[in-house]
Amino acid sequence: MQLFRSTSSRSVEGLTSCNRFGLWCQQLLLLLLFSSCGRCQSMECNQEYIIVGVSGGLQAGFPDHENLDYHPGEEDEVQAVFLGRALVRGYKSYLDVMESDWRQYTPEPRQPLINCNVYPSGCYEHANQYWIYLVDTRQFLTILMKEPRFLSITPDLGLVDLTVRETSPVVKHIAAHEISKQGKTNSSYIGFPIVTAAWFNPSSHVESPILYTLEDGTQVTNFAQSLATWAGVISEDSCSAAVDGGDNENVDSES
């Protein structure tokens, strides 16, 4: 997946389409980019962005989300842009419960910190829904700084399923354009950088609750809803609505 460049002519290279939905996606992406970067607003920006998929504490609403932003809180801050969600196959999700001698452990009565670690299993039926962001390339190498686990960002271990409703329409359009531009023949799947766990600790990992199972046997997980289900604050019956995709607005929601 190529980088996207914000230019003074206010165009995004690689995002052109003759269909109405494609043009809408392009206009939405431009609006988000220029609202996130002050220099873009002043027509003085020539910055590049890269697509990154995250699952866990880097999502909006969790403590480490600002790691996706370039210089958060400073004058030249460039916030990550949320594009939508994507169902990544071949990945199995676990909840990582911090142990007492770990840096991020919080004793009672404080609320414990529980993160999400997603591992490549290679199994088609394992599928986790990732949050997809457009990130300033200057921030890319520092996204995982201060993270307590052995994490990595890999470009092609997991495949985004472009045929299911759990993947956002905007993500599907961007992927379809890139597939067409590169002359690829497989229009059902694409790979781009996603955060991947690289070290499994059996003493702290708990399988993320499966939210629902698709007709082909695919077991769908999603950090926020799986965590809520595990904690007993959301029922499994309501999870399919929370994760559901192209037929409603939830798949485009960052929360």
LINLINCOR-V620873 format. One record per residue. N is the residue number from 1. PSI is psi in whole degrees, 0 to 359 (none if undefined). Layout:
n: {N	N}
psi: {PSI	PSI}
This chain:
n: {1	2	3	4	5	6	7	8	9	10	11	12	13	14	15	16	17	18	19	20	21	22	23	24	25	26	27	28	29	30	31	32	33	34	35	36	37	38	39	40	41	42	43	44	45	46	47	48	49	50	51	52	53	54	55	56	57	58	59	60	61	62	63	64	65	66	67	68	69	70	71	72	73	74	75	76	77	78	79	80	81	82	83	84	85	86	87	88	89	90	91	92	93	94	95	96	97	98	99	100	101	102	103	104	105	106	107	108	109	110	111	112	113	114	115	116	117	118	119	120	121	122	123	124	125	126	127	128	129	130	131	132	133	134	135	136	137	138	139	140	141	142	143	144	145	146	147	148	149	150	151	152	153	154	155	156	157	158	159	160	161	162	163	164	165	166	167	168	169	170	171	172	173	174	175	176	177	178	179	180	181	182	183	184	185	186	187	188	189	190	191	192	193	194	195	196	197	198	199	200	201	202	203	204	205	206	207	208	209	210	211	212	213	214	215	216	217	218	219	220	221	222	223	224	225	226	227	228	229	230	231	232	233	234	235	236	237	238	239	240	241	242	243	244	245	246	247	248	249	250	251	252	253	254	255}
psi: {123	164	155	136	129	124	167	342	5	51	157	112	137	359	82	142	148	347	153	319	321	318	322	318	316	315	320	316	318	316	315	319	312	338	341	345	117	325	329	320	329	9	26	21	139	45	150	152	156	146	133	136	134	155	115	218	349	351	159	140	356	157	325	9	327	348	344	346	142	124	59	134	354	171	326	24	137	110	147	148	123	125	330	198	160	137	116	119	156	16	132	132	140	150	132	107	116	136	164	332	15	153	323	9	136	118	160	149	10	154	129	150	122	125	180	128	126	126	143	120	338	2	126	326	347	123	128	140	120	152	130	127	153	120	139	128	336	341	345	312	348	8	319	9	139	4	140	353	171	92	158	170	117	146	342	16	328	146	127	125	115	3	352	159	347	351	130	147	320	317	318	318	314	317	317	321	316	321	316	317	325	357	26	155	339	107	10	338	153	154	138	168	128	150	129	134	144	356	125	125	105	339	343	350	134	133	132	133	136	127	317	168	129	169	332	8	0	129	113	129	165	123	305	311	324	320	316	322	315	323	352	22	2	142	151	332	332	355	323	326	325	330	342	151	251	345	354	183	348	323	341	3	137	340	none}
